[in-house]
Amino acid sequence: MAWRSEARAFRLRTFSPRVEDSALIEPTGRYTTDYYAIMERAGAPSAKTIAPLLVERYRPRSVVDVGCGAGYFLDAFRNCGVTRRLGVDGPFNNGHLVRERGHDFVAVDLQAQKLSVGRFDLALCLEVAEHLPAERASALVEGLIETAAVVAFSAAVPRQLGEGHVHLRPQSFWASLFAEHDFIAHDVVRPVVWSDDNVSWWYAQNLLVYSAGHRAETMLLDVIHPRFLDALIELTRRNPSGRASLMGLSAAARKRLPSLPRWRRS
C-alpha cells in the first residue's frame, strides 16, 4: 500500500546521524539501488498524479527533473506525451537507471556548479534544495529560472527530518528568492492533492509552481500537512529522541492553525 511505502521512505530519510556543516557532501554509498527502489515506491504514485496536473495546465513538450533519482517522475511525463526528457542528479548517481528507462541523463554537482543543461518548457526540483548548503540556494534558483519558464519546486521545511538535510527553510523563503527574478508562486498543485493519500505528504505540503510575473497571488505559502505530524508522532513513539523535534513543530503548528487552508477533496 502507498502509505506503507511512504512510511518506509520517511524512516529511511529520518533515522540518520545529525549532519554537521563539515559533512555536506552527499555520500555515494547512500544512494544504492535499494534506496532508489524505496523512494520510488513512495514517489511513483505521486508522480502519476502530479505530472498530469502540470501537463494539463502548462502543456510542456520538454521537461528536466533536477534531482531525478531513478527517473520515476520522467516516466510519468512520458506517459503524458512529453517527448524530450532529461534527468539531472549529482555525481553520486551514475544515471544507468534513468537511461534504462529511456530518458537522457546528466550529472551536475550542484554543491559546486550552477545548473546549465539547456532550455526546457518545465523544470522540476522536488525535495532537493534541502540537501545543498545554504550558500548554494541563490545559485540553485538562478539556474532553475534560466533553464525553464515554469519551475515546479518543493523543498523540506524546518523540522522536516531527513537523510542529508542541511538547509531547511519555509516555502516563503524560496518564494522570496524566486521573486527576486520576477518569478511568482502559484499554488496549483497542493489544493488538488492535499487530501489524496496516493501523493506523498512532502509534495502535498511543499510543492509550488513558479513562473514569470509581477503580481503575486494571495496565498498561504507555509503550511504543515497532517500526515507530517502523524509521521513525527509515529517517529516519537518508536524513537524518543525525536520528541524535541515533534514538540517544536507542534508549537509552530499551533501558531499557524487559525490560518491554515481548509483544503478538501471535491
Protein Blocks (a to p, Z undefined) as FASTA:
>chain_A
ZZlmmmmmmmmmmmccdddfklmbccfklmcfklmmmmmmmmmmmmmmmmmmmmmmnopa
bdcdehklnopmmmmmmmnopabdcddddfklgolmmmmnopacddddfklpccdebjaf
bdcdehklmmpcfklmmmmmmmmmmmpmbdcdddddehiacehiabdcdfklmmmmmmmn
opacddfklmmmmmmmkbcfklmmmmccddddfbdcdddfbdcdfklmmmmmmmmmmmmm
lmmmmmmmmmmmmmmmmmpccdddZZ
